């Protein structure tokens, strides 16, 4: 019996290094894929076999880190895409396309105020879609609108490789529109700002009024007198940080190409490169191509 116990103990001891050598399996990345095919009919569950068929279904779902909201290439969804949720620094929430059709997936606002509304989100990427909003021209509207309201910091948002065209708004240069890409900070009590916002490699054309436009209520400074009005601008100057806008093409605009109106881009301490505008091509506009209101200290 003693000899048997000795052999058992020896076998167990020899097995320990082998067990220790087996690597632990990494946890799968978080997030799910949700598919939208607006050319299909009937309600779906968001799988590729049974995709959602309306923007209302896509808007109703709460999204989190690692989630992907994917629109089928070659199809058009009509109305406003307004998803709810945020990703994380390691696992952003991504809105993109799927399939192998030649044409892009299209979001057509059809005259709504926004074709795409991304409100109060962090760590989100919007990429590879075609966005238009031409119906009922002359009213305030946007292609893509980013909006913060009493939210605080919004890090890690990226808009890239989008085709935004025929956004037929009016001569509105306000907190809410009209632009191809409209970046706004609203609210009255909590200062809010973007940190690490990147807008790059987008094709923007045929827009009334602005191409890429920035506006914030938290921009009270001495440089512009009417921005001391506490009703219109309730908060102290709160700059967005590390904003990079590069390699965009902007063509045939009724207003400015890139305009920072009341939304200065501050830089971190000991870093004088916290904002970066380069490689943008702007042509055929009816206003200054690149405007910077509140010039010093942007």
C-alpha atoms as an extended CHARMM CRD file, in Angstrom:
* protein
*
       298  EXT
         1         1  UNK       CA              0.0000000000        0.0000000000        0.0000000000  PROA      1               0.0000000000
         2         2  UNK       CA              2.8530000000        2.3600000000        0.8940000000  PROA      2               0.0000000000
         3         3  UNK       CA              4.5470000000        1.6480000000       -2.4240000000  PROA      3               0.0000000000
         4         4  UNK       CA              1.2900000000        2.3760000000       -4.2980000000  PROA      4               0.0000000000
         5         5  UNK       CA              0.9150000000        5.7080000000       -2.4710000000  PROA      5               0.0000000000
         6         6  UNK       CA              4.4900000000        6.5960000000       -3.3720000000  PROA      6               0.0000000000
         7         7  UNK       CA              3.8930000000        5.8800000000       -7.0660000000  PROA      7               0.0000000000
         8         8  UNK       CA              0.6670000000        7.9510000000       -7.0250000000  PROA      8               0.0000000000
         9         9  UNK       CA              2.3770000000       10.9090000000       -5.3590000000  PROA      9               0.0000000000
        10        10  UNK       CA              5.2770000000       10.7090000000       -7.8280000000  PROA      10              0.0000000000
        11        11  UNK       CA              2.8960000000       10.6740000000      -10.8100000000  PROA      11              0.0000000000
        12        12  UNK       CA              1.0310000000       13.6880000000       -9.4510000000  PROA      12              0.0000000000
        13        13  UNK       CA              4.2680000000       15.5820000000       -8.9070000000  PROA      13              0.0000000000
        14        14  UNK       CA              5.4330000000       14.8580000000      -12.4520000000  PROA      14              0.0000000000
        15        15  UNK       CA              2.0970000000       16.0350000000      -13.8620000000  PROA      15              0.0000000000
        16        16  UNK       CA              2.2110000000       19.4440000000      -12.1760000000  PROA      16              0.0000000000
        17        17  UNK       CA              4.7200000000       21.0320000000      -14.6220000000  PROA      17              0.0000000000
        18        18  UNK       CA              2.6500000000       19.7760000000      -17.5510000000  PROA      18              0.0000000000
        19        19  UNK       CA             -0.5110000000       21.3290000000      -16.1420000000  PROA      19              0.0000000000
        20        20  UNK       CA              1.2950000000       24.5820000000      -15.4560000000  PROA      20              0.0000000000
        21        21  UNK       CA              2.5710000000       24.6890000000      -19.0400000000  PROA      21              0.0000000000
        22        22  UNK       CA             -0.9350000000       24.7210000000      -20.5420000000  PROA      22              0.0000000000
        23        23  UNK       CA             -1.6950000000       28.4100000000      -21.2920000000  PROA      23              0.0000000000
        24        24  UNK       CA             -4.9590000000       29.8280000000      -20.0510000000  PROA      24              0.0000000000
        25        25  UNK       CA             -7.3460000000       30.6980000000      -22.8580000000  PROA      25              0.0000000000
        26        26  UNK       CA             -7.8570000000       34.4240000000      -23.3330000000  PROA      26              0.0000000000
        27        27  UNK       CA            -11.3580000000       35.6700000000      -22.7670000000  PROA      27              0.0000000000
        28        28  UNK       CA            -13.1620000000       36.4760000000      -26.0270000000  PROA      28              0.0000000000
        29        29  UNK       CA            -13.4690000000       40.1850000000      -26.7840000000  PROA      29              0.0000000000
        30        30  UNK       CA            -16.7270000000       41.7410000000      -25.6440000000  PROA      30              0.0000000000
        31        31  UNK       CA            -19.4780000000       42.8360000000      -27.9610000000  PROA      31              0.0000000000
        32        32  UNK       CA            -21.9690000000       41.5140000000      -30.4810000000  PROA      32              0.0000000000
        33        33  UNK       CA            -22.6220000000       42.0760000000      -34.1780000000  PROA      33              0.0000000000
        34        34  UNK       CA            -25.9720000000       43.5750000000      -35.1050000000  PROA      34              0.0000000000
        35        35  UNK       CA            -27.0250000000       43.6330000000      -38.7670000000  PROA      35              0.0000000000
        36        36  UNK       CA            -29.4590000000       45.9640000000      -40.5590000000  PROA      36              0.0000000000
        37        37  UNK       CA            -30.8650000000       45.3210000000      -44.0520000000  PROA      37              0.0000000000
        38        38  UNK       CA            -33.5230000000       47.9000000000      -44.8840000000  PROA      38              0.0000000000
        39        39  UNK       CA            -34.2860000000       46.1400000000      -48.1840000000  PROA      39              0.0000000000
        40        40  UNK       CA            -35.6380000000       43.1280000000      -46.2790000000  PROA      40              0.0000000000
        41        41  UNK       CA            -39.1180000000       42.9020000000      -44.7960000000  PROA      41              0.0000000000
        42        42  UNK       CA            -40.4770000000       41.9570000000      -41.4180000000  PROA      42              0.0000000000
        43        43  UNK       CA            -38.9470000000       42.2930000000      -37.9860000000  PROA      43              0.0000000000
        44        44  UNK       CA            -35.6230000000       40.5980000000      -37.3370000000  PROA      44              0.0000000000
        45        45  UNK       CA            -33.3550000000       39.8930000000      -34.4040000000  PROA      45              0.0000000000
        46        46  UNK       CA            -30.2040000000       41.6010000000      -35.7100000000  PROA      46              0.0000000000
        47        47  UNK       CA            -28.4100000000       38.4390000000      -36.8060000000  PROA      47              0.0000000000
        48        48  UNK       CA            -27.0400000000       38.2120000000      -40.3210000000  PROA      48              0.0000000000
        49        49  UNK       CA            -29.6710000000       35.5490000000      -41.0910000000  PROA      49              0.0000000000
        50        50  UNK       CA            -32.5270000000       37.6970000000      -39.7080000000  PROA      50              0.0000000000
        51        51  UNK       CA            -31.3300000000       41.3140000000      -39.7610000000  PROA      51              0.0000000000
        52        52  UNK       CA            -33.1920000000       44.2870000000      -38.4440000000  PROA      52              0.0000000000
        53        53  UNK       CA            -35.0530000000       45.9930000000      -41.2630000000  PROA      53              0.0000000000
        54        54  UNK       CA            -35.6350000000       49.5170000000      -39.9200000000  PROA      54              0.0000000000
        55        55  UNK       CA            -33.6710000000       52.2730000000      -38.2340000000  PROA      55              0.0000000000
        56        56  UNK       CA            -36.2180000000       52.1820000000      -35.4150000000  PROA      56              0.0000000000
        57        57  UNK       CA            -35.0620000000       48.6680000000      -34.4980000000  PROA      57              0.0000000000
        58        58  UNK       CA            -31.4130000000       49.7130000000      -34.6140000000  PROA      58              0.0000000000
        59        59  UNK       CA            -32.1140000000       52.8050000000      -32.4970000000  PROA      59              0.0000000000
        60        60  UNK       CA            -34.0060000000       50.8590000000      -29.8340000000  PROA      60              0.0000000000
        61        61  UNK       CA            -31.0840000000       48.6210000000      -28.8540000000  PROA      61              0.0000000000
        62        62  UNK       CA            -28.5750000000       49.8020000000      -26.2020000000  PROA      62              0.0000000000
        63        63  UNK       CA            -24.9630000000       49.3040000000      -27.3180000000  PROA      63              0.0000000000
        64        64  UNK       CA            -21.8160000000       48.6940000000      -25.3070000000  PROA      64              0.0000000000
        65        65  UNK       CA            -18.0730000000       48.0220000000      -25.6210000000  PROA      65              0.0000000000
        66        66  UNK       CA            -17.1180000000       45.9750000000      -28.6660000000  PROA      66              0.0000000000
        67        67  UNK       CA            -20.5600000000       46.0630000000      -30.2580000000  PROA      67              0.0000000000
        68        68  UNK       CA            -20.7910000000       46.5060000000      -34.0320000000  PROA      68              0.0000000000
        69        69  UNK       CA            -23.8550000000       47.9330000000      -35.7890000000  PROA      69              0.0000000000
        70        70  UNK       CA            -23.5310000000       46.9340000000      -39.4480000000  PROA      70              0.0000000000
        71        71  UNK       CA            -25.5960000000       48.1110000000      -42.4300000000  PROA      71              0.0000000000
        72        72  UNK       CA            -25.8470000000       45.9930000000      -45.5610000000  PROA      72              0.0000000000
        73        73  UNK       CA            -23.9890000000       47.4040000000      -48.5340000000  PROA      73              0.0000000000
        74        74  UNK       CA            -26.1110000000       48.3160000000      -51.5520000000  PROA      74              0.0000000000
        75        75  UNK       CA            -29.1830000000       49.1390000000      -49.4480000000  PROA      75              0.0000000000
        76        76  UNK       CA            -30.7370000000       52.3940000000      -48.1770000000  PROA      76              0.0000000000
        77        77  UNK       CA            -32.2500000000       53.0920000000      -44.7730000000  PROA      77              0.0000000000
        78        78  UNK       CA            -34.4890000000       56.1630000000      -44.5360000000  PROA      78              0.0000000000
        79        79  UNK       CA            -34.8640000000       58.3970000000      -41.4930000000  PROA      79              0.0000000000
        80        80  UNK       CA            -32.5610000000       59.1870000000      -38.5820000000  PROA      80              0.0000000000
        81        81  UNK       CA            -29.9780000000       56.7570000000      -37.2410000000  PROA      81              0.0000000000
        82        82  UNK       CA            -29.6820000000       57.6330000000      -33.5300000000  PROA      82              0.0000000000
        83        83  UNK       CA            -28.0340000000       54.7350000000      -31.6900000000  PROA      83              0.0000000000
        84        84  UNK       CA            -27.6160000000       54.7920000000      -27.9020000000  PROA      84              0.0000000000
        85        85  UNK       CA            -24.4910000000       53.6540000000      -26.1180000000  PROA      85              0.0000000000
        86        86  UNK       CA            -20.7290000000       53.8740000000      -25.8060000000  PROA      86              0.0000000000
        87        87  UNK       CA            -17.7230000000       51.6620000000      -26.2060000000  PROA      87              0.0000000000
        88        88  UNK       CA            -14.4960000000       51.5680000000      -24.2220000000  PROA      88              0.0000000000
        89        89  UNK       CA            -10.9450000000       52.6110000000      -25.0070000000  PROA      89              0.0000000000
        90        90  UNK       CA             -9.9870000000       49.0090000000      -25.7800000000  PROA      90              0.0000000000
        91        91  UNK       CA            -13.2680000000       48.0390000000      -27.4410000000  PROA      91              0.0000000000
        92        92  UNK       CA            -15.0730000000       50.9120000000      -29.1930000000  PROA      92              0.0000000000
        93        93  UNK       CA            -18.6500000000       50.7430000000      -30.4080000000  PROA      93              0.0000000000
        94        94  UNK       CA            -18.4120000000       50.6450000000      -34.2200000000  PROA      94              0.0000000000
        95        95  UNK       CA            -21.0200000000       51.5880000000      -36.8300000000  PROA      95              0.0000000000
        96        96  UNK       CA            -20.0040000000       50.3480000000      -40.2820000000  PROA      96              0.0000000000
        97        97  UNK       CA            -21.1420000000       48.1900000000      -43.2240000000  PROA      97              0.0000000000
        98        98  UNK       CA            -21.2260000000       44.5110000000      -44.1730000000  PROA      98              0.0000000000
        99        99  UNK       CA            -21.6230000000       42.4720000000      -47.3370000000  PROA      99              0.0000000000
       100       100  UNK       CA            -19.8610000000       42.5070000000      -50.6980000000  PROA      100             0.0000000000
       101       101  UNK       CA            -22.1910000000       44.6470000000      -52.8630000000  PROA      101             0.0000000000
       102       102  UNK       CA            -20.5170000000       47.3280000000      -54.9460000000  PROA      102             0.0000000000
       103       103  UNK       CA            -22.5450000000       50.2130000000      -53.5350000000  PROA      103             0.0000000000
       104       104  UNK       CA            -22.2290000000       51.6030000000      -50.0500000000  PROA      104             0.0000000000
       105       105  UNK       CA            -24.7990000000       51.2650000000      -47.3160000000  PROA      105             0.0000000000
       106       106  UNK       CA            -26.8070000000       54.5150000000      -47.3720000000  PROA      106             0.0000000000
       107       107  UNK       CA            -28.4770000000       56.4520000000      -44.5630000000  PROA      107             0.0000000000
       108       108  UNK       CA            -30.9270000000       58.9160000000      -46.1530000000  PROA      108             0.0000000000
       109       109  UNK       CA            -32.3000000000       61.4460000000      -43.6780000000  PROA      109             0.0000000000
       110       110  UNK       CA            -35.1520000000       62.2300000000      -46.0930000000  PROA      110             0.0000000000
       111       111  UNK       CA            -35.5060000000       65.7710000000      -44.7420000000  PROA      111             0.0000000000
       112       112  UNK       CA            -35.1790000000       64.9120000000      -41.0460000000  PROA      112             0.0000000000
       113       113  UNK       CA            -33.1200000000       67.2620000000      -38.8850000000  PROA      113             0.0000000000
       114       114  UNK       CA            -30.2620000000       64.7200000000      -38.7760000000  PROA      114             0.0000000000
       115       115  UNK       CA            -29.4900000000       61.7210000000      -40.9380000000  PROA      115             0.0000000000
       116       116  UNK       CA            -27.2010000000       60.4480000000      -38.1630000000  PROA      116             0.0000000000
       117       117  UNK       CA            -27.3550000000       61.6960000000      -34.5650000000  PROA      117             0.0000000000
       118       118  UNK       CA            -24.6360000000       60.5640000000      -32.1500000000  PROA      118             0.0000000000
       119       119  UNK       CA            -25.5410000000       61.9940000000      -28.7530000000  PROA      119             0.0000000000
       120       120  UNK       CA            -23.6970000000       61.6690000000      -25.4400000000  PROA      120             0.0000000000
       121       121  UNK       CA            -21.3790000000       58.8590000000      -26.4930000000  PROA      121             0.0000000000
       122       122  UNK       CA            -17.8100000000       57.8160000000      -25.7740000000  PROA      122             0.0000000000
       123       123  UNK       CA            -15.4170000000       55.6110000000      -27.7500000000  PROA      123             0.0000000000
       124       124  UNK       CA            -17.4750000000       55.3410000000      -30.8990000000  PROA      124             0.0000000000
       125       125  UNK       CA            -16.4520000000       54.9760000000      -34.5340000000  PROA      125             0.0000000000
       126       126  UNK       CA            -18.6610000000       55.7560000000      -37.5550000000  PROA      126             0.0000000000
       127       127  UNK       CA            -17.1110000000       54.5500000000      -40.8060000000  PROA      127             0.0000000000
       128       128  UNK       CA            -17.6590000000       53.4980000000      -44.4530000000  PROA      128             0.0000000000
       129       129  UNK       CA            -21.2810000000       54.6680000000      -44.8130000000  PROA      129             0.0000000000
       130       130  UNK       CA            -22.9030000000       56.9790000000      -47.3610000000  PROA      130             0.0000000000
       131       131  UNK       CA            -25.0310000000       59.7180000000      -45.7980000000  PROA      131             0.0000000000
       132       132  UNK       CA            -27.4280000000       62.1110000000      -47.5190000000  PROA      132             0.0000000000
       133       133  UNK       CA            -30.3030000000       64.4010000000      -46.5100000000  PROA      133             0.0000000000
       134       134  UNK       CA            -31.7600000000       66.2380000000      -49.5020000000  PROA      134             0.0000000000
       135       135  UNK       CA            -35.5620000000       66.2170000000      -49.1070000000  PROA      135             0.0000000000
       136       136  UNK       CA            -37.4540000000       69.4110000000      -48.1420000000  PROA      136             0.0000000000
       137       137  UNK       CA            -34.5290000000       71.7540000000      -48.8460000000  PROA      137             0.0000000000
       138       138  UNK       CA            -34.1170000000       75.0290000000      -46.9920000000  PROA      138             0.0000000000
       139       139  UNK       CA            -34.8080000000       73.8060000000      -43.4680000000  PROA      139             0.0000000000
       140       140  UNK       CA            -32.1870000000       73.2730000000      -40.7730000000  PROA      140             0.0000000000
       141       141  UNK       CA            -30.6390000000       69.8060000000      -41.0590000000  PROA      141             0.0000000000
       142       142  UNK       CA            -27.3750000000       67.8700000000      -40.8840000000  PROA      142             0.0000000000
       143       143  UNK       CA            -25.6840000000       64.8290000000      -42.3070000000  PROA      143             0.0000000000
       144       144  UNK       CA            -23.9670000000       63.6960000000      -39.0990000000  PROA      144             0.0000000000
       145       145  UNK       CA            -24.5270000000       65.5650000000      -35.8290000000  PROA      145             0.0000000000
       146       146  UNK       CA            -22.4260000000       64.9550000000      -32.7280000000  PROA      146             0.0000000000
       147       147  UNK       CA            -24.1380000000       66.3160000000      -29.6320000000  PROA      147             0.0000000000
       148       148  UNK       CA            -23.1740000000       66.6010000000      -25.9730000000  PROA      148             0.0000000000
       149       149  UNK       CA            -25.5130000000       68.0400000000      -23.3400000000  PROA      149             0.0000000000
       150       150  UNK       CA            -24.4620000000       68.2090000000      -19.6680000000  PROA      150             0.0000000000
       151       151  UNK       CA            -22.3500000000       65.1120000000      -20.3160000000  PROA      151             0.0000000000
       152       152  UNK       CA            -18.7440000000       65.8980000000      -19.3600000000  PROA      152             0.0000000000
       153       153  UNK       CA            -15.8440000000       64.4030000000      -21.3200000000  PROA      153             0.0000000000
       154       154  UNK       CA            -16.5230000000       62.4620000000      -24.5170000000  PROA      154             0.0000000000
       155       155  UNK       CA            -13.2760000000       60.7000000000      -25.4660000000  PROA      155             0.0000000000
       156       156  UNK       CA            -12.4310000000       58.5250000000      -28.4350000000  PROA      156             0.0000000000
       157       157  UNK       CA            -14.9120000000       59.4240000000      -31.1820000000  PROA      157             0.0000000000
       158       158  UNK       CA            -13.8730000000       58.8700000000      -34.8190000000  PROA      158             0.0000000000
       159       159  UNK       CA            -15.6530000000       59.6940000000      -38.0870000000  PROA      159             0.0000000000
       160       160  UNK       CA            -13.7870000000       58.3080000000      -41.0770000000  PROA      160             0.0000000000
       161       161  UNK       CA            -14.1840000000       57.1780000000      -44.6820000000  PROA      161             0.0000000000
       162       162  UNK       CA            -17.7190000000       58.5300000000      -44.9730000000  PROA      162             0.0000000000
       163       163  UNK       CA            -19.3500000000       59.8490000000      -48.1340000000  PROA      163             0.0000000000
       164       164  UNK       CA            -21.6270000000       62.7470000000      -47.1260000000  PROA      164             0.0000000000
       165       165  UNK       CA            -23.4450000000       64.5770000000      -49.9070000000  PROA      165             0.0000000000
       166       166  UNK       CA            -26.5890000000       66.5150000000      -50.8300000000  PROA      166             0.0000000000
       167       167  UNK       CA            -27.3400000000       67.7960000000      -47.3510000000  PROA      167             0.0000000000
       168       168  UNK       CA            -29.8180000000       70.4710000000      -48.4510000000  PROA      168             0.0000000000
       169       169  UNK       CA            -30.2840000000       72.6490000000      -45.3910000000  PROA      169             0.0000000000
       170       170  UNK       CA            -30.4680000000       76.4220000000      -45.3280000000  PROA      170             0.0000000000
       171       171  UNK       CA            -28.3780000000       79.4070000000      -44.2970000000  PROA      171             0.0000000000
       172       172  UNK       CA            -28.1860000000       78.2620000000      -40.6800000000  PROA      172             0.0000000000
       173       173  UNK       CA            -24.9510000000       78.5030000000      -38.7260000000  PROA      173             0.0000000000
       174       174  UNK       CA            -26.2960000000       77.7030000000      -35.2790000000  PROA      174             0.0000000000
       175       175  UNK       CA            -25.8280000000       75.3530000000      -32.3640000000  PROA      175             0.0000000000
       176       176  UNK       CA            -27.9500000000       72.7500000000      -34.1370000000  PROA      176             0.0000000000
       177       177  UNK       CA            -27.1980000000       73.0790000000      -37.8810000000  PROA      177             0.0000000000
       178       178  UNK       CA            -26.8860000000       73.0690000000      -40.8760000000  PROA      178             0.0000000000
       179       179  UNK       CA            -23.7850000000       71.0300000000      -41.7710000000  PROA      179             0.0000000000
       180       180  UNK       CA            -22.4500000000       67.8620000000      -43.3220000000  PROA      180             0.0000000000
       181       181  UNK       CA            -20.7200000000       67.1290000000      -39.9980000000  PROA      181             0.0000000000
       182       182  UNK       CA            -22.0030000000       69.1940000000      -37.0820000000  PROA      182             0.0000000000
       183       183  UNK       CA            -20.1620000000       68.9920000000      -33.7550000000  PROA      183             0.0000000000
       184       184  UNK       CA            -21.9870000000       70.7050000000      -30.8940000000  PROA      184             0.0000000000
       185       185  UNK       CA            -21.7900000000       71.1020000000      -27.1450000000  PROA      185             0.0000000000
       186       186  UNK       CA            -25.1410000000       72.0550000000      -25.6600000000  PROA      186             0.0000000000
       187       187  UNK       CA            -26.4240000000       71.9340000000      -22.0800000000  PROA      187             0.0000000000
       188       188  UNK       CA            -26.4940000000       74.5130000000      -19.3020000000  PROA      188             0.0000000000
       189       189  UNK       CA            -25.0030000000       73.0250000000      -16.1390000000  PROA      189             0.0000000000
       190       190  UNK       CA            -22.2270000000       70.5020000000      -16.8120000000  PROA      190             0.0000000000
       191       191  UNK       CA            -19.2940000000       71.5930000000      -19.0050000000  PROA      191             0.0000000000
       192       192  UNK       CA            -18.8000000000       69.0950000000      -21.8260000000  PROA      192             0.0000000000
       193       193  UNK       CA            -16.0310000000       68.5650000000      -24.3450000000  PROA      193             0.0000000000
       194       194  UNK       CA            -14.6040000000       66.1450000000      -26.8890000000  PROA      194             0.0000000000
       195       195  UNK       CA            -11.2200000000       64.5630000000      -26.2540000000  PROA      195             0.0000000000
       196       196  UNK       CA             -9.4490000000       62.7580000000      -29.0770000000  PROA      196             0.0000000000
       197       197  UNK       CA            -12.1320000000       63.4600000000      -31.6770000000  PROA      197             0.0000000000
       198       198  UNK       CA            -10.7710000000       62.5190000000      -35.1070000000  PROA      198             0.0000000000
       199       199  UNK       CA            -12.4630000000       63.3280000000      -38.4320000000  PROA      199             0.0000000000
       200       200  UNK       CA            -10.4980000000       62.0250000000      -41.3990000000  PROA      200             0.0000000000
       201       201  UNK       CA            -10.6640000000       60.6980000000      -44.9550000000  PROA      201             0.0000000000
       202       202  UNK       CA            -14.2420000000       61.8010000000      -45.5510000000  PROA      202             0.0000000000
       203       203  UNK       CA            -15.6490000000       62.9630000000      -48.9010000000  PROA      203             0.0000000000
       204       204  UNK       CA            -18.0780000000       65.8660000000      -48.3490000000  PROA      204             0.0000000000
       205       205  UNK       CA            -19.8670000000       67.5520000000      -51.2410000000  PROA      205             0.0000000000
       206       206  UNK       CA            -22.9660000000       69.5570000000      -52.1870000000  PROA      206             0.0000000000
       207       207  UNK       CA            -23.9160000000       70.8570000000      -48.7500000000  PROA      207             0.0000000000
       208       208  UNK       CA            -25.9980000000       73.8090000000      -47.5370000000  PROA      208             0.0000000000
       209       209  UNK       CA            -24.4390000000       75.2890000000      -45.4190000000  PROA      209             0.0000000000
       210       210  UNK       CA            -21.2700000000       74.1870000000      -43.5790000000  PROA      210             0.0000000000
       211       211  UNK       CA            -18.8790000000       71.3440000000      -44.2830000000  PROA      211             0.0000000000
       212       212  UNK       CA            -17.4600000000       70.5620000000      -40.8230000000  PROA      212             0.0000000000
       213       213  UNK       CA            -18.7660000000       72.9140000000      -38.1470000000  PROA      213             0.0000000000
       214       214  UNK       CA            -18.0940000000       73.2340000000      -34.4080000000  PROA      214             0.0000000000
       215       215  UNK       CA            -20.1780000000       75.1420000000      -31.8650000000  PROA      215             0.0000000000
       216       216  UNK       CA            -20.2120000000       75.1410000000      -28.0570000000  PROA      216             0.0000000000
       217       217  UNK       CA            -22.2450000000       76.9090000000      -25.3870000000  PROA      217             0.0000000000
       218       218  UNK       CA            -19.2970000000       76.5770000000      -23.0070000000  PROA      218             0.0000000000
       219       219  UNK       CA            -17.1510000000       79.1640000000      -24.7880000000  PROA      219             0.0000000000
       220       220  UNK       CA            -17.5000000000       82.3510000000      -22.7480000000  PROA      220             0.0000000000
       221       221  UNK       CA            -14.4160000000       84.4520000000      -23.4620000000  PROA      221             0.0000000000
       222       222  UNK       CA            -13.4750000000       88.1080000000      -23.7500000000  PROA      222             0.0000000000
       223       223  UNK       CA            -12.6450000000       87.9130000000      -27.4430000000  PROA      223             0.0000000000
       224       224  UNK       CA            -16.2230000000       87.8920000000      -28.6970000000  PROA      224             0.0000000000
       225       225  UNK       CA            -18.6100000000       90.2710000000      -26.9630000000  PROA      225             0.0000000000
       226       226  UNK       CA            -21.9250000000       88.5570000000      -27.6180000000  PROA      226             0.0000000000
       227       227  UNK       CA            -20.5400000000       85.3330000000      -26.2010000000  PROA      227             0.0000000000
       228       228  UNK       CA            -20.6930000000       86.9090000000      -22.7500000000  PROA      228             0.0000000000
       229       229  UNK       CA            -24.4920000000       86.5610000000      -22.7950000000  PROA      229             0.0000000000
       230       230  UNK       CA            -25.1810000000       84.1270000000      -19.9010000000  PROA      230             0.0000000000
       231       231  UNK       CA            -28.4180000000       82.9750000000      -21.4930000000  PROA      231             0.0000000000
       232       232  UNK       CA            -26.7790000000       81.9340000000      -24.7510000000  PROA      232             0.0000000000
       233       233  UNK       CA            -23.4250000000       80.9160000000      -23.2500000000  PROA      233             0.0000000000
       234       234  UNK       CA            -23.9990000000       79.7820000000      -19.6500000000  PROA      234             0.0000000000
       235       235  UNK       CA            -20.6380000000       78.1560000000      -19.0340000000  PROA      235             0.0000000000
       236       236  UNK       CA            -17.0130000000       79.1880000000      -18.8450000000  PROA      236             0.0000000000
       237       237  UNK       CA            -14.6900000000       78.3850000000      -21.7330000000  PROA      237             0.0000000000
       238       238  UNK       CA            -14.2660000000       74.6100000000      -21.8420000000  PROA      238             0.0000000000
       239       239  UNK       CA            -12.1360000000       73.5870000000      -24.8250000000  PROA      239             0.0000000000
       240       240  UNK       CA            -12.2180000000       70.2950000000      -26.6330000000  PROA      240             0.0000000000
       241       241  UNK       CA             -8.8530000000       68.5390000000      -26.6000000000  PROA      241             0.0000000000
       242       242  UNK       CA             -6.6910000000       66.6350000000      -29.0740000000  PROA      242             0.0000000000
       243       243  UNK       CA             -9.0340000000       67.2030000000      -32.0140000000  PROA      243             0.0000000000
       244       244  UNK       CA             -7.5910000000       66.0950000000      -35.3600000000  PROA      244             0.0000000000
       245       245  UNK       CA             -9.2340000000       66.8630000000      -38.7020000000  PROA      245             0.0000000000
       246       246  UNK       CA             -7.2630000000       65.6330000000      -41.6810000000  PROA      246             0.0000000000
       247       247  UNK       CA             -7.3820000000       64.2500000000      -45.2120000000  PROA      247             0.0000000000
       248       248  UNK       CA            -10.9760000000       65.2390000000      -45.8930000000  PROA      248             0.0000000000
       249       249  UNK       CA            -12.2350000000       66.4450000000      -49.2830000000  PROA      249             0.0000000000
       250       250  UNK       CA            -14.8950000000       69.1790000000      -49.2050000000  PROA      250             0.0000000000
       251       251  UNK       CA            -16.5000000000       70.3330000000      -52.4590000000  PROA      251             0.0000000000
       252       252  UNK       CA            -19.3750000000       72.6390000000      -53.4130000000  PROA      252             0.0000000000
       253       253  UNK       CA            -20.4330000000       74.0800000000      -50.0760000000  PROA      253             0.0000000000
       254       254  UNK       CA            -22.7300000000       77.0370000000      -49.4780000000  PROA      254             0.0000000000
       255       255  UNK       CA            -20.7430000000       78.0090000000      -46.3800000000  PROA      255             0.0000000000
       256       256  UNK       CA            -17.3710000000       77.3230000000      -44.8290000000  PROA      256             0.0000000000
       257       257  UNK       CA            -15.3470000000       74.1700000000      -45.1260000000  PROA      257             0.0000000000
       258       258  UNK       CA            -13.9820000000       73.7990000000      -41.5880000000  PROA      258             0.0000000000
       259       259  UNK       CA            -15.3540000000       76.3140000000      -39.0730000000  PROA      259             0.0000000000
       260       260  UNK       CA            -14.6120000000       76.4360000000      -35.3600000000  PROA      260             0.0000000000
       261       261  UNK       CA            -17.1990000000       78.8640000000      -33.9780000000  PROA      261             0.0000000000
       262       262  UNK       CA            -17.1610000000       79.0280000000      -30.2100000000  PROA      262             0.0000000000
       263       263  UNK       CA            -15.4990000000       75.6360000000      -29.7980000000  PROA      263             0.0000000000
       264       264  UNK       CA            -11.8140000000       76.1640000000      -29.1900000000  PROA      264             0.0000000000
       265       265  UNK       CA             -9.4030000000       73.2710000000      -29.2230000000  PROA      265             0.0000000000
       266       266  UNK       CA             -7.3150000000       73.4390000000      -26.0690000000  PROA      266             0.0000000000
       267       267  UNK       CA             -4.0550000000       71.5610000000      -25.6310000000  PROA      267             0.0000000000
       268       268  UNK       CA             -2.8690000000       69.4930000000      -22.6610000000  PROA      268             0.0000000000
       269       269  UNK       CA             -0.2000000000       70.9210000000      -20.3800000000  PROA      269             0.0000000000
       270       270  UNK       CA              3.3010000000       70.4700000000      -21.8350000000  PROA      270             0.0000000000
       271       271  UNK       CA              1.8690000000       69.4900000000      -25.2070000000  PROA      271             0.0000000000
       272       272  UNK       CA              1.5650000000       72.1780000000      -27.8700000000  PROA      272             0.0000000000
       273       273  UNK       CA              0.2530000000       69.7720000000      -30.5110000000  PROA      273             0.0000000000
       274       274  UNK       CA             -3.1650000000       69.0000000000      -29.1170000000  PROA      274             0.0000000000
       275       275  UNK       CA             -4.9350000000       70.0620000000      -32.3110000000  PROA      275             0.0000000000
       276       276  UNK       CA             -4.0000000000       69.1600000000      -35.8510000000  PROA      276             0.0000000000
       277       277  UNK       CA             -5.5070000000       70.3210000000      -39.1640000000  PROA      277             0.0000000000
       278       278  UNK       CA             -3.7200000000       69.0620000000      -42.2230000000  PROA      278             0.0000000000
       279       279  UNK       CA             -4.2200000000       67.5350000000      -45.6390000000  PROA      279             0.0000000000
       280       280  UNK       CA             -7.7820000000       68.8040000000      -46.1100000000  PROA      280             0.0000000000
       281       281  UNK       CA             -8.7860000000       69.8160000000      -49.6450000000  PROA      281             0.0000000000
       282       282  UNK       CA            -11.5150000000       72.4630000000      -49.8380000000  PROA      282             0.0000000000
       283       283  UNK       CA            -12.9880000000       73.8900000000      -53.0430000000  PROA      283             0.0000000000
       284       284  UNK       CA            -15.9840000000       75.8430000000      -54.3510000000  PROA      284             0.0000000000
       285       285  UNK       CA            -17.3650000000       77.3350000000      -51.1560000000  PROA      285             0.0000000000
       286       286  UNK       CA            -19.3030000000       80.5620000000      -50.6550000000  PROA      286             0.0000000000
       287       287  UNK       CA            -17.5840000000       81.5010000000      -47.3850000000  PROA      287             0.0000000000
       288       288  UNK       CA            -14.1130000000       81.2450000000      -45.8040000000  PROA      288             0.0000000000
       289       289  UNK       CA            -12.7880000000       77.7540000000      -46.3860000000  PROA      289             0.0000000000
       290       290  UNK       CA            -11.2970000000       77.3580000000      -42.9310000000  PROA      290             0.0000000000
       291       291  UNK       CA            -12.6000000000       79.6980000000      -40.2510000000  PROA      291             0.0000000000
       292       292  UNK       CA            -11.4420000000       80.0350000000      -36.6670000000  PROA      292             0.0000000000
       293       293  UNK       CA            -13.4820000000       82.3270000000      -34.4610000000  PROA      293             0.0000000000
       294       294  UNK       CA            -11.9190000000       83.3300000000      -31.1230000000  PROA      294             0.0000000000
       295       295  UNK       CA             -8.5300000000       83.0280000000      -32.8290000000  PROA      295             0.0000000000
       296       296  UNK       CA             -5.8670000000       83.3830000000      -30.0820000000  PROA      296             0.0000000000
       297       297  UNK       CA             -5.7280000000       80.4880000000      -27.6920000000  PROA      297             0.0000000000
       298       298  UNK       CA             -7.5980000000       78.0200000000      -29.8650000000  PROA      298             0.0000000000
